[in-house]
Amino acid sequence: MPMNVFIATIGTRGDVQPYVALGEALHQAGHAVTICTSTRYAALVAERGLQYGRLSDDLVALIETPEGRAAIAGAGGSAGGMRALIRLIRTSFRIQRALFCDGWTAAQAANPDVVVYHPKMAIALHYAERLGIPAVMATLFPTLLPTSAYPNPGFPSLNLGRRLTATYNRATHHLVRAVVSVVSRWLFASWRAEHGLPPQPWGTGLLHRDDGTHVPIVNGWSAHVAPNPPDWPRQDVTTTGYWVLDRPSDWTPPSELQAFLEAGPPPVYVGFGSMAGGDPAHTTRVVLDALAQAGRRGVLARGWGGLDAQDCPESVYLLDQVPHDWLFERVAAVVHHGGAGTTAAGLRAGCPTVVCPFFGDQLFWARRVCDLGVGPAPVPQKHLTAPRLADAIRQATERGAMRQAAAMLGRALRREDGAAQAVSSIERVGTVQQHG
């Protein structure tokens, strides 16, 4: 039975594009879909034939300010950086309260049968409660479900012996859940009171209903990359495969880029996406030096990260934005910050991957890439030097076993249809509601 589906997400393009892919798959399955996200992505939503629900762009724009970039650069642990991060979080809380109103207006207009939400838009769970409809949490990295298999993304992986390591891993998840519960209860309290909902019970958070039971979860990554741990709930947690947004059929590459690719051996892609770093000019110098030391041509993506070079050598091409699924098929390796979307694109293309993580889930994907043998050990941004990066690039481009493993994983990932699997999970939730 056709449904009205309301999808709420916010953040960088990596936080939005997979949900547009999911929305497109739902639309093709016969459902009406509204994507509620910040205004900078309104055109992306509309061009895929989906309804757009407006959110202010203020929260995303905040990250692009000098203060936001300083906070992100310092998230790795310096005292000054952590203070900047705390100030950023305080400012973001004020902006989020206004976003709650935007999202609620869009949700009412959509008249949905089911709500699907990114954890960053967990307020949508409360919209669903107010509307009396089910909700599904759709996430791009493991979060909030405790496991002894690995630490919560963002925490270091420690080898303390089997039992102590398992205890440590599970404790990191419980710590994050406790913090999330406290913060979310405070953050959502006024909205709930204003809309006739009782106070949020203790122990609930981004993925719990009012009675404390967790909502169904669909994970937008592949079990080939990160399988469900054995101690996760077996029901209502589905890891579907990646949600991939195909490039428009009429898209053509810039002629200058095409000519560069054809003028020599496959280059190495380098891009740090939305991660700014404290000194983009320095980072660019490190990247250029590393490419020269490794003897490789390069394609540098500016992104929000500010990678820029006024005088690039002829062996390096500087680009603004190109579909990863097209470009990554034409490069020797990919170097990036470890965002979920860029990691997925590189792995699906069968590319050896060098991850230079800043923080958060980037650390998790960096470990998975290394553990799977499809990339060298990660090079954290705080330890990024030209010799370290050059060595990692040489490993990624010259080790035959690594290239073979990456190609094999890429073939497995391309056989999956993660969005279709997620649609099936969401339809099951909505069908129960419609027949209930």
C-alpha positions as CSV (number, residue, x, y, z in Angstrom):
1,M,0.0,0.0,0.0
2,P,1.5,3.4,-0.9
3,M,2.7,5.5,2.0
4,N,3.7,9.1,2.7
5,V,7.3,8.9,4.0
6,F,9.0,11.8,5.7
7,I,12.8,11.6,5.8
8,A,14.7,14.1,8.0
9,T,18.4,14.6,7.8
10,I,20.9,17.4,8.1
11,G,24.6,18.0,7.8
12,T,27.1,17.9,5.0
13,R,26.4,16.4,1.6
14,G,27.5,13.1,3.0
15,D,24.7,13.3,5.5
16,V,22.1,14.1,2.8
17,Q,22.9,12.3,-0.5
18,P,22.4,8.7,0.8
19,Y,19.0,9.8,2.1
20,V,18.1,11.2,-1.2
21,A,19.0,7.9,-2.7
22,L,16.8,6.2,-0.2
23,G,14.0,8.6,-1.0
24,E,14.4,8.0,-4.7
25,A,14.1,4.2,-4.1
26,L,11.0,4.7,-2.0
27,H,9.5,6.9,-4.7
28,Q,10.2,4.3,-7.4
29,A,8.5,1.8,-5.2
30,G,5.3,3.9,-5.3
31,H,5.5,6.0,-2.2
32,A,5.3,9.7,-1.8
33,V,8.5,11.0,-0.2
34,T,9.4,14.3,1.5
35,I,13.1,15.0,2.2
36,C,13.4,17.5,5.0
37,T,16.9,19.0,5.0
38,S,18.7,22.3,4.8
39,T,18.0,24.7,2.0
40,R,21.4,24.2,0.2
41,Y,20.2,20.7,-0.9
42,A,16.7,21.7,-2.0
43,A,17.7,21.5,-5.7
44,L,19.2,18.0,-5.2
45,V,16.0,16.8,-3.7
46,A,13.7,18.4,-6.3
47,E,15.8,17.1,-9.3
48,R,15.1,13.6,-8.1
49,G,11.3,14.1,-8.2
50,L,10.9,14.3,-4.4
51,Q,9.1,16.8,-2.2
52,Y,11.3,19.2,-0.3
53,G,10.8,20.1,3.4
54,R,12.6,23.2,4.4
55,L,15.2,23.4,7.1
56,S,17.3,26.5,7.7
57,D,20.8,26.3,6.5
58,D,22.2,28.1,9.6
59,L,23.5,24.9,11.3
60,V,25.5,23.7,8.3
61,A,26.7,27.3,7.6
62,L,28.0,27.5,11.1
63,I,30.5,24.7,10.4
64,E,31.9,26.7,7.5
65,T,32.7,29.8,9.6
66,P,36.2,30.3,10.9
67,E,35.0,29.4,14.4
68,G,33.4,26.2,13.1
69,R,36.5,25.2,11.2
70,A,38.7,25.8,14.3
71,A,36.4,23.7,16.4
72,I,36.5,20.8,13.9
73,A,40.3,21.1,13.6
74,G,40.6,20.9,17.4
75,A,38.1,18.0,17.9
76,G,41.1,15.7,17.9
77,G,42.0,16.7,21.4
78,S,43.9,20.0,21.9
79,A,42.7,22.1,24.8
80,G,42.0,25.2,22.6
81,G,40.3,23.1,20.0
82,M,38.0,21.5,22.6
83,R,37.0,24.9,24.0
84,A,36.2,26.0,20.4
85,L,34.2,22.8,20.0
86,I,32.2,23.5,23.1
87,R,31.4,27.0,22.0
88,L,30.3,25.6,18.6
89,I,28.0,23.1,20.3
90,R,26.4,25.8,22.5
91,T,25.7,27.9,19.4
92,S,24.4,24.9,17.5
93,F,21.9,24.2,20.3
94,R,20.4,27.6,19.9
95,I,20.1,27.1,16.1
96,Q,18.7,23.6,16.5
97,R,15.8,24.9,18.6
98,A,14.7,27.0,15.5
99,L,15.3,24.0,13.3
100,F,12.8,22.0,15.4
101,C,10.1,24.4,14.3
102,D,11.1,24.2,10.7
103,G,11.0,20.5,10.7
104,W,7.7,20.3,12.5
105,T,6.1,22.6,9.9
106,A,7.4,20.4,7.1
107,A,6.3,17.2,8.9
108,Q,2.8,18.4,9.3
109,A,2.6,19.5,5.6
110,A,3.8,16.0,4.5
111,N,1.1,14.2,6.5
112,P,3.3,11.1,6.7
113,D,2.5,7.5,7.5
114,V,6.1,6.9,8.7
115,V,9.1,9.0,9.7
116,V,12.7,8.1,8.8
117,Y,15.4,10.1,10.5
118,H,19.1,10.6,10.6
119,P,20.4,10.6,14.2
120,K,21.3,14.2,13.8
121,M,17.6,14.9,13.3
122,A,16.4,12.8,16.2
123,I,13.7,15.5,16.9
124,A,11.8,13.7,14.1
125,L,11.3,10.8,16.4
126,H,9.3,13.2,18.6
127,Y,7.4,14.4,15.5
128,A,6.3,10.8,15.0
129,E,5.2,10.5,18.6
130,R,3.1,13.6,18.3
131,L,1.6,12.4,15.0
132,G,1.0,8.9,16.4
133,I,2.9,7.2,13.6
134,P,6.0,4.9,13.6
135,A,9.5,6.0,13.1
136,V,12.7,4.3,11.7
137,M,16.2,5.5,12.5
138,A,18.4,5.4,9.4
139,T,22.1,5.7,10.1
140,L,25.3,5.7,8.2
141,F,27.6,4.4,10.9
142,P,27.3,2.2,14.0
143,T,25.9,4.3,16.8
144,L,24.2,3.9,20.2
145,L,23.7,0.1,20.0
146,P,26.2,-1.4,22.6
147,T,28.5,-4.1,21.5
148,S,31.6,-5.8,22.8
149,A,33.0,-6.2,19.3
150,Y,34.4,-2.7,18.9
151,P,34.4,0.6,20.7
152,N,31.9,3.4,20.0
153,P,33.1,5.3,16.9
154,G,35.4,8.1,18.1
155,F,37.0,6.1,20.9
156,P,40.4,4.5,20.4
157,S,40.6,0.8,19.8
158,L,42.5,-0.8,22.7
159,N,44.0,-4.3,23.1
160,L,43.6,-5.1,26.8
161,G,43.1,-8.8,26.5
162,R,39.9,-10.5,25.3
163,R,37.8,-9.9,28.4
164,L,39.0,-6.4,29.3
165,T,38.8,-5.2,25.7
166,A,35.2,-6.5,25.4
167,T,34.3,-4.7,28.7
168,Y,36.0,-1.5,27.5
169,N,34.2,-1.6,24.1
170,R,30.8,-2.1,25.7
171,A,31.5,0.6,28.3
172,T,32.2,3.2,25.6
173,H,28.8,2.6,24.0
174,H,27.0,2.9,27.3
175,L,28.9,6.1,28.1
176,V,27.8,7.6,24.8
177,R,24.2,6.5,25.4
178,A,24.1,8.0,28.8
179,V,25.4,11.4,27.5
180,V,22.9,11.3,24.6
181,S,20.1,10.5,26.9
182,V,20.9,13.5,29.2
183,V,21.5,15.9,26.3
184,S,18.5,14.9,24.2
185,R,16.2,15.0,27.2
186,W,17.3,18.6,27.8
187,L,17.3,19.6,24.2
188,F,13.9,18.3,23.3
189,A,12.1,19.1,26.6
190,S,10.7,22.5,25.6
191,W,9.5,21.3,22.2
192,R,7.7,18.3,23.8
193,A,6.1,20.5,26.4
194,E,4.9,23.1,23.8
195,H,3.3,20.3,21.7
196,G,1.5,18.5,24.5
197,L,3.9,15.6,25.0
198,P,4.9,14.4,28.5
199,P,8.6,14.8,29.6
200,Q,10.9,12.4,27.9
201,P,11.6,9.4,30.3
202,W,15.1,8.9,31.6
203,G,17.1,6.4,29.6
204,T,15.5,7.2,26.3
205,G,17.5,8.9,23.5
206,L,17.9,9.1,19.8
207,L,16.4,5.7,19.2
208,H,13.9,5.0,21.9
209,R,10.2,5.3,22.0
210,D,8.4,6.8,25.0
211,D,8.1,3.4,26.5
212,G,11.9,2.8,26.3
213,T,11.8,0.3,23.5
214,H,14.1,1.0,20.5
215,V,12.7,2.0,17.1
216,P,13.6,-0.1,14.1
217,I,17.0,0.7,12.6
218,V,18.2,0.5,9.1
219,N,22.0,0.8,8.6
220,G,23.1,2.3,5.3
221,W,26.4,0.4,5.0
222,S,27.4,-3.1,3.8
223,A,27.8,-6.1,6.0
224,H,30.8,-6.9,3.8
225,V,32.4,-3.9,5.4
226,A,31.0,-3.9,8.9
227,P,28.8,-7.0,9.7
228,N,26.3,-6.8,12.6
229,P,28.0,-7.9,15.8
230,P,26.6,-11.1,17.3
231,D,25.5,-9.2,20.5
232,W,23.2,-6.8,18.6
233,P,19.5,-7.3,18.6
234,R,18.5,-9.7,15.8
235,Q,15.2,-8.1,15.2
236,D,14.5,-4.6,13.9
237,V,18.2,-3.9,13.1
238,T,18.9,-4.3,9.4
239,T,22.2,-3.6,7.7
240,T,21.1,-3.2,4.1
241,G,24.1,-2.2,2.0
242,Y,25.0,1.3,0.8
243,W,22.3,3.8,-0.4
244,V,23.8,5.0,-3.7
245,L,22.6,8.0,-5.7
246,D,23.4,7.4,-9.3
247,R,24.7,10.4,-11.2
248,P,22.3,12.0,-13.7
249,S,22.3,10.2,-17.0
250,D,23.1,13.4,-18.9
251,W,26.1,14.3,-16.8
252,T,29.4,14.8,-18.6
253,P,32.8,15.4,-17.0
254,P,34.7,18.7,-17.5
255,S,36.8,18.5,-20.7
256,E,39.9,19.7,-18.8
257,L,39.5,16.8,-16.2
258,Q,39.0,14.3,-19.0
259,A,42.1,15.5,-20.8
260,F,44.2,15.3,-17.6
261,L,43.1,11.8,-16.8
262,E,44.0,10.7,-20.4
263,A,47.4,12.4,-20.3
264,G,49.1,10.0,-18.0
265,P,48.8,7.1,-15.6
266,P,45.8,7.0,-13.2
267,P,46.2,9.7,-10.5
268,V,45.6,9.5,-6.8
269,Y,42.5,11.2,-5.6
270,V,42.9,13.4,-2.4
271,G,39.9,15.1,-0.7
272,F,39.0,15.8,2.9
273,G,35.4,16.7,2.2
274,S,33.8,18.9,4.9
275,M,36.8,18.6,7.2
276,A,38.6,22.0,7.2
277,G,41.7,21.4,9.3
278,G,43.4,24.2,11.2
279,D,45.7,25.2,8.3
280,P,44.3,24.3,4.9
281,A,47.4,25.8,3.1
282,H,49.7,23.7,5.2
283,T,47.6,20.5,4.5
284,T,47.8,21.3,0.8
285,R,51.6,21.6,0.9
286,V,51.8,18.3,2.7
287,V,49.6,16.6,0.1
288,L,51.5,18.0,-2.8
289,D,54.8,17.0,-1.3
290,A,53.5,13.5,-0.5
291,L,52.4,13.0,-4.1
292,A,55.8,14.1,-5.4
293,Q,57.6,11.8,-3.0
294,A,55.4,8.9,-4.0
295,G,55.9,9.7,-7.7
296,R,52.2,9.9,-8.4
297,R,49.9,12.3,-10.3
298,G,47.0,13.7,-8.2
299,V,43.5,15.0,-8.3
300,L,42.8,17.3,-5.4
301,A,39.2,18.1,-4.4
302,R,38.8,21.4,-2.7
303,G,35.6,20.6,-0.7
304,W,34.9,22.6,2.4
305,G,38.3,21.5,3.6
306,G,40.0,24.3,1.9
307,L,42.5,22.2,0.0
308,D,43.8,24.8,-2.4
309,A,46.9,25.4,-4.4
310,Q,47.4,28.6,-6.4
311,D,50.3,27.1,-8.3
312,C,49.6,23.4,-8.8
313,P,52.2,21.5,-10.7
314,E,51.2,20.0,-14.0
315,S,51.0,16.6,-12.4
316,V,48.0,17.7,-10.2
317,Y,44.5,18.7,-11.2
318,L,42.4,20.8,-8.8
319,L,38.6,20.2,-8.9
320,D,35.5,21.5,-7.2
321,Q,33.0,18.7,-7.4
322,V,32.7,15.6,-9.6
323,P,30.5,12.5,-9.0
324,H,32.7,10.0,-7.0
325,D,31.2,7.0,-8.8
326,W,32.6,8.3,-12.1
327,L,35.9,9.6,-10.9
328,F,36.9,6.8,-8.6
329,E,36.7,4.2,-11.4
330,R,39.6,6.2,-13.0
331,V,42.1,6.7,-10.2
332,A,44.8,4.5,-8.7
333,A,43.8,5.1,-5.1
334,V,41.7,7.4,-2.9
335,V,42.9,9.5,0.0
336,H,40.3,11.0,2.2
337,H,39.1,11.8,5.8
338,G,37.0,8.6,6.2
339,G,33.6,10.1,6.0
340,A,31.0,7.3,5.5
341,G,30.0,8.5,2.0
342,T,33.4,8.9,0.6
343,T,34.5,5.6,2.1
344,A,31.6,3.8,0.5
345,A,32.3,5.4,-2.9
346,G,35.9,4.4,-2.8
347,L,35.3,0.8,-1.7
348,R,32.5,0.3,-4.2
349,A,34.8,1.4,-7.0
350,G,37.4,-1.2,-5.9
351,C,40.0,1.4,-5.0
352,P,42.7,0.9,-2.4
353,T,41.9,3.5,0.3
354,V,44.1,5.7,2.5
355,V,42.1,7.2,5.4
356,C,43.4,10.3,7.2
357,P,40.7,10.6,9.9
358,F,40.0,13.6,12.1
359,F,37.5,12.2,14.6
360,G,34.3,10.4,15.2
361,D,33.1,7.6,12.8
362,Q,36.0,8.4,10.6
363,L,38.2,6.5,13.0
364,F,35.9,3.5,12.8
365,W,35.9,3.4,9.0
366,A,39.7,3.9,9.0
367,R,40.1,0.8,11.1
368,R,37.7,-1.2,9.0
369,V,39.6,-0.3,5.8
370,C,42.9,-1.4,7.3
371,D,41.4,-4.6,8.9
372,L,39.9,-5.6,5.5
373,G,43.3,-5.3,3.8
374,V,42.0,-2.8,1.3
375,G,44.1,0.1,2.6
376,P,47.2,0.7,4.7
377,A,47.1,1.8,8.4
378,P,45.4,5.1,8.8
379,V,47.3,8.4,8.9
380,P,45.5,10.5,11.5
381,Q,45.3,14.2,10.5
382,K,47.2,15.2,13.7
383,H,50.1,13.1,12.5
384,L,49.8,14.0,8.8
385,T,53.2,14.6,7.2
386,A,54.4,14.3,3.7
387,P,56.7,11.2,4.3
388,R,53.9,9.4,6.2
389,L,51.3,10.1,3.5
390,A,53.7,9.3,0.7
391,D,54.4,5.9,2.3
392,A,50.7,5.2,2.6
393,I,50.1,6.1,-1.0
394,R,52.9,3.8,-2.1
395,Q,51.4,0.9,-0.2
396,A,48.0,1.6,-1.7
397,T,49.2,1.8,-5.2
398,E,52.0,-0.8,-5.3
399,R,50.9,-3.7,-3.1
400,G,49.3,-6.2,-5.4
401,A,47.5,-8.0,-2.6
402,M,45.9,-4.8,-1.4
403,R,44.7,-3.9,-4.9
404,Q,43.3,-7.3,-5.4
405,A,41.4,-7.2,-2.1
406,A,40.0,-3.8,-2.9
407,A,38.9,-5.0,-6.3
408,M,37.2,-8.1,-4.9
409,L,35.4,-6.0,-2.2
410,G,34.3,-3.5,-4.8
411,R,32.6,-6.3,-6.9
412,A,30.8,-7.6,-3.8
413,L,29.5,-4.1,-2.9
414,R,28.3,-3.3,-6.4
415,R,26.2,-6.5,-6.4
416,E,24.2,-5.1,-3.5
417,D,21.1,-2.9,-3.7
418,G,21.1,-1.4,-0.2
419,A,18.4,1.2,-0.9
420,A,16.0,-1.6,-2.1
421,Q,16.6,-3.5,1.1
422,A,16.0,-0.4,3.2
423,V,12.7,0.2,1.4
424,S,11.6,-3.3,2.3
425,S,12.3,-2.6,6.0
426,I,10.5,0.7,6.0
427,E,7.5,-0.8,4.2
428,R,7.2,-3.5,6.9
429,V,7.1,-0.8,9.6
430,G,4.5,1.3,7.7
431,T,2.4,-1.7,6.8
432,V,2.0,-2.6,10.4
433,Q,0.8,0.9,11.1
434,Q,-1.6,1.0,8.2
435,H,-3.1,-2.4,9.1
436,G,-3.1,-1.8,12.8
